[in-house]
Amino acid sequence: MVAEKETLSLNKCPAKLPTRTKLLAQQPLPVHQPHSLVSEGFTVKAMMKNSVVRGPPSAGAFKERPTKPTAFRKFYERGDFPIALEHDSKGNKIAWKVEIEKLDYHHYLPLFFDGLCEMTFPYEFFARQGIHDMLEHGGNKILPVIPQLIIPIKNALNLRNRQVICVTLKVLQHLVVSAEMVGEALVPYYRQLLPILNIFKNKNVNSGDGIDYSQQKRENIGDLIQETLEAFERYGGEDAFINIKRRIASLSSSERKQESELNLRLYGQ
Amino acid sequence: MAGSDVKPKSISRAKKWSEEIENLYRFQQAGYRDEIEYKQVKQVSMVDRWPETGYVKKLQRRDNTFYYYNKQRECDDKEVHNVKIYAY
């Protein structure tokens, strides 16, 4: 509520415009306030007494970057991929024209990972489903291709698009379990992949006691990042935790937590 | 070419999910009645299966494209009644 000055004439005759306001005895005299100057920081003007420094502009950490046309889209439109779209009762399915086991993973897998940047149908569906199928059936063909996958994954995460990040994190979780030694092979590349996760790690919605449906649908970024980092730690070998901790300082080890909880239960220590 | 194709005598719908129903679902997704028809059409003796679960892993469709299936269950409970069981 705004406190207003009493004006006798206004209350008694509302139709009449007040010519002069009458001040009551206890009210202080209006002091002339100098106009405040708005100025940028770190300037000489900012050092003046009556200047108000404007805050820094937003850095844009969460701002989405625009997508560039990807090699995946180019190859798909040229018909270079041995895939076809099929509709079934559950939605869509991908049919392969060539057996996956016979595919050259060095050529195709990085291309499919490049398609993670896509956000429109059918590109994002083909990329996601194609990666899933290739990782399921790749076996030992996946490990030699890991270095070529890092740049596409980094590009996808750098878009800062919520949907793309969710899909990429699920792909990363699948990648570390897809074959032996893949988790350990990723450890040297943590310094390229983890910084962007650090930015989004605390992006959890505080909805009080409300239901967060994005959690149920596995689309809550904060939770997905936590799951992904736990998978990295579990499958990354001995050096994984310390390397992750270097990039994401607020992380606590899930393995060590479980171990200490177990010790507490067994030995009461 | 093998001998004459064996045709089923009766058909019924599945009521409850089981591993057999899961495999039938996968064959019917690919456009076949069941494993018997697949082996007749494609002239193969063995079907690719996941070693851990025994579910069908890969099938070749009639247009020669390949369908790959997950290691885990794919047939939801609401799809079970669409699965046809053929008796010979």
Chai-1 contact restraints between the chains, C-beta under 6 A:
chainA,res_idxA,chainB,res_idxB,connection_type,confidence,min_distance_angstrom,max_distance_angstrom,comment,restraint_id
A,A84,B,T65,contact,1.0,0.0,6.0,A-B,restraint_1
A,A95,B,T65,contact,1.0,0.0,6.0,A-B,restraint_2
A,A95,B,Y67,contact,1.0,0.0,6.0,A-B,restraint_3
A,W96,B,F66,contact,1.0,0.0,6.0,A-B,restraint_4
A,K97,B,T65,contact,1.0,0.0,6.0,A-B,restraint_5
A,E99,B,F66,contact,1.0,0.0,6.0,A-B,restraint_6
A,D133,B,Y68,contact,1.0,0.0,6.0,A-B,restraint_7
